[in-house]
Amino acid sequence: MFRVITANLNGIRSAAKKGFFDWFGEQDADVVCVQEIKCSQDDLTPEFLAPHGFQGYFQHAVKKGYSGAGLYTKHKPDEVIIGFGSEEFDPEGRYVEARFGDLSVISVYVPSGSSGEERQQAKYRFMAEFMPHLEKLAKKRQVILCGDVNIVHKEIDIKNWKSNQKNSGCLPEERAWLTQLFDEKAYVDVFRTLDQRPEQYTWWSNRGQAYAKNVGWRIDYQIATKGVADTAAATSVFRDIKFSDHAPLIIDYDWKV
């Protein structure tokens, strides 16, 4: 079994105070991908760098306290790639890739467009730049892409479908990008191959009682090439402890590294 976890932490220090690393140590994971760590290299204590015998690799945003992505692994990678070669987005800390043989596990944090039109346009630029990168990778390697994609795919993936049609994360152009990735680019929404139930969300607004009432969005994914996706055996969204406004997504693959 090869267990992969992805979690948007909304601040690594905040999540740590809420018990994320204690929980992490009990999960028997192979790789743990994290996003929105909101820290610089100097902020990384030994607990954050190498918890429970794992080794962490990170891409920090140049802007302090912003964005950031990371990946923890208990297997020594053959290679670690920081950033995907984007002049605009690598400085925002959005991509860490670890390679194990012919498998790449990637932690990605896709920009949010919810703060306004300027960031929505940046999100579209990211999507346009990232798609060819994923397409190129899939021609040569098996890939598990983990992270906060900041897009719901279908009506089943969001509680309030109609009222969010004009909001970032649920826009037709964004959802079409995911459809293209799944239908044309040989990638698979792994969670949905294992769990077709409605109301399975990974993010909840801090407004009102969204979390308590499960008024959520499924915007955190493990997206994989078919070869490794076909080996997926079990999945779950962990909600027993609230580490951030996102919940960790766990998937087990019948894969050896």
C-alpha positions in Angstrom: 0.0 0.0 0.0 1.1 3.5 -0.8 -0.8 6.1 1.3 -0.9 9.7 0.1 -2.5 12.5 2.1 -3.0 16.1 0.9 -4.0 19.0 3.2 -4.3 22.7 2.9 -3.1 23.9 6.3 -4.0 27.6 6.1 -0.7 28.2 8.0 1.6 25.5 9.1 2.1 27.0 12.5 -1.6 27.3 13.1 -2.3 23.7 12.0 0.5 22.5 14.2 -1.1 24.1 17.3 -4.3 22.3 16.4 -2.5 18.9 16.4 -1.8 18.3 12.7 1.6 16.8 13.2 0.4 14.6 16.1 -2.3 13.3 13.8 0.1 13.0 10.8 2.4 10.7 12.9 -0.5 8.2 13.4 -1.5 7.9 9.8 1.0 5.4 8.4 1.4 7.6 5.3 4.0 7.4 2.7 3.7 11.0 1.3 1.9 14.0 2.9 1.4 17.0 0.6 0.7 20.3 2.2 -0.4 23.7 0.8 -0.8 27.3 2.0 2.0 26.8 4.6 2.4 30.6 5.0 5.9 30.6 6.2 9.5 31.1 5.2 12.4 28.7 5.5 13.5 30.4 8.7 10.2 29.5 10.3 10.6 25.8 9.9 11.4 24.1 13.2 12.7 20.5 13.3 9.0 19.5 13.8 8.1 21.1 10.5 11.2 20.0 8.6 11.4 16.3 9.5 8.4 15.0 11.6 8.1 11.3 12.5 11.1 10.3 10.3 9.8 12.0 7.2 11.8 14.5 5.2 10.1 17.7 4.1 10.7 19.7 0.9 9.2 23.1 0.4 8.7 26.0 -2.0 8.1 29.3 -0.1 6.5 32.4 -1.5 8.8 35.4 -1.8 6.0 37.4 -0.1 6.2 36.7 3.6 3.3 34.8 5.2 1.7 34.0 1.8 0.9 30.8 -0.1 3.7 28.1 0.0 3.6 24.4 -0.8 5.4 21.4 0.6 5.7 17.6 0.6 6.8 15.1 3.2 8.0 11.6 2.4 9.3 8.7 4.3 10.9 7.3 1.1 14.1 8.9 -0.2 13.1 10.5 -3.6 15.3 10.0 -6.6 14.8 13.7 -7.4 12.9 16.7 -6.0 11.8 19.5 -8.2 10.9 22.9 -6.7 8.7 24.9 -9.0 7.4 24.1 -12.4 9.4 26.7 -14.3 6.9 29.5 -14.2 8.4 33.0 -14.1 5.1 34.4 -12.7 4.0 31.7 -10.3 7.1 30.0 -8.9 7.8 33.1 -6.7 4.4 32.5 -5.1 5.4 29.0 -3.8 3.0 26.7 -5.5 4.7 23.5 -6.6 6.9 20.7 -5.2 7.4 17.4 -7.0 9.1 14.3 -5.6 10.1 11.5 -8.0 10.2 7.8 -7.0 11.2 5.7 -10.0 8.6 6.4 -12.7 6.1 8.0 -10.3 5.9 11.7 -9.6 4.0 12.9 -6.5 3.2 16.6 -6.7 2.0 19.1 -4.1 0.3 22.0 -5.9 -1.5 25.1 -4.7 -3.6 26.6 -7.5 -4.2 30.4 -7.0 -7.6 31.5 -5.6 -9.5 34.2 -7.6 -11.9 35.0 -4.8 -10.2 38.3 -3.8 -11.1 40.0 -7.0 -10.7 40.2 -10.8 -7.0 40.7 -10.8 -6.4 37.5 -9.0 -9.0 35.7 -11.1 -7.1 36.6 -14.2 -3.9 35.4 -12.5 -5.6 32.1 -11.8 -6.6 31.7 -15.5 -2.9 32.4 -16.4 -1.8 29.7 -14.0 -4.3 27.2 -15.4 -3.1 28.0 -19.0 0.5 27.5 -18.1 0.0 24.5 -15.9 -2.0 22.3 -18.3 0.8 21.8 -20.8 3.2 21.0 -18.0 0.8 18.3 -16.7 0.3 17.0 -20.3 4.0 16.7 -20.8 4.5 14.9 -17.5 1.8 12.4 -18.3 3.5 11.3 -21.5 6.6 10.2 -19.6 5.6 9.4 -16.0 2.9 8.2 -13.7 1.7 11.2 -11.7 -0.3 11.8 -8.5 -1.1 15.5 -8.4 -2.2 16.5 -4.9 -3.5 19.8 -3.6 -5.9 22.6 -3.3 -7.1 23.2 -6.9 -9.6 25.9 -5.8 -12.1 24.6 -8.3 -15.2 22.4 -7.9 -15.9 20.1 -10.8 -19.6 19.3 -10.8 -22.8 20.0 -9.0 -22.2 17.1 -6.6 -19.0 18.8 -5.4 -20.6 21.9 -3.8 -23.6 22.4 -1.5 -24.9 25.6 -3.1 -24.5 25.1 -6.8 -26.9 27.7 -8.2 -25.9 30.6 -6.0 -22.2 30.1 -6.7 -22.3 30.0 -10.5 -20.7 33.4 -10.7 -18.2 32.9 -7.9 -14.5 32.0 -8.3 -14.0 28.3 -7.9 -17.3 27.4 -9.6 -17.0 29.4 -12.8 -17.7 27.6 -16.1 -14.2 28.3 -17.4 -12.6 26.8 -14.3 -14.8 23.7 -14.3 -14.1 23.2 -18.1 -10.4 23.2 -17.3 -10.9 20.2 -15.0 -13.1 18.5 -17.5 -10.4 18.9 -20.1 -7.8 17.5 -17.7 -10.0 14.4 -17.0 -11.5 13.8 -20.4 -8.7 14.8 -22.7 -5.4 14.7 -20.8 -5.4 11.2 -19.4 -5.8 12.3 -15.7 -8.3 10.8 -13.2 -10.2 12.4 -10.3 -9.2 9.6 -8.0 -11.6 10.4 -5.1 -14.6 10.1 -7.4 -13.6 6.7 -8.8 -13.9 5.4 -5.2 -16.6 7.6 -3.7 -19.6 8.8 -5.7 -21.6 10.0 -2.7 -22.8 13.7 -2.6 -21.9 16.1 0.2 -18.3 14.9 0.4 -16.5 18.3 0.8 -13.0 19.4 1.7 -13.4 23.1 2.4 -15.9 25.2 4.3 -16.2 29.0 4.6 -15.5 30.5 8.0 -18.8 32.4 7.6 -21.9 31.4 9.5 -22.0 27.7 10.4 -20.8 26.3 7.1 -18.6 23.7 8.8 -21.2 22.6 11.3 -23.9 22.4 8.6 -21.6 20.9 6.0 -22.1 23.7 3.5 -18.9 22.9 1.7 -16.9 22.7 -1.5 -14.8 19.8 -2.8 -11.7 21.7 -4.0 -8.9 19.5 -2.7 -7.9 16.6 -5.0 -5.7 13.7 -5.8 -5.6 13.7 -9.6 -3.6 10.9 -11.1 -2.6 9.3 -14.4 -4.6 6.2 -15.3 -1.9 3.7 -14.4 -1.6 4.7 -10.8 -5.2 5.8 -10.5 -6.4 2.3 -11.4 -4.6 1.0 -8.3 -6.5 3.3 -5.9 -8.2 1.1 -3.2 -9.6 3.3 -0.5 -10.2 7.0 0.3 -11.5 9.2 3.1 -11.8 12.8 4.1 -10.7 13.3 7.7 -13.0 15.6 9.6 -12.7 14.4 13.2 -10.2 17.2 14.0 -10.4 20.7 12.3 -6.8 21.6 11.5 -7.8 24.4 9.1 -10.7 25.5 6.9 -9.8 22.5 4.7 -9.9 18.8 5.6 -7.2 16.3 4.7 -7.9 13.9 1.8 -6.4 10.4 2.2 -6.1 7.9 -0.7 -4.4 4.4 -0.6 -2.8 3.0 -3.8 -1.7 -0.5 -4.4 1.7 0.8 -5.5 5.3 0.2 -4.5 8.1 2.7 -4.6 
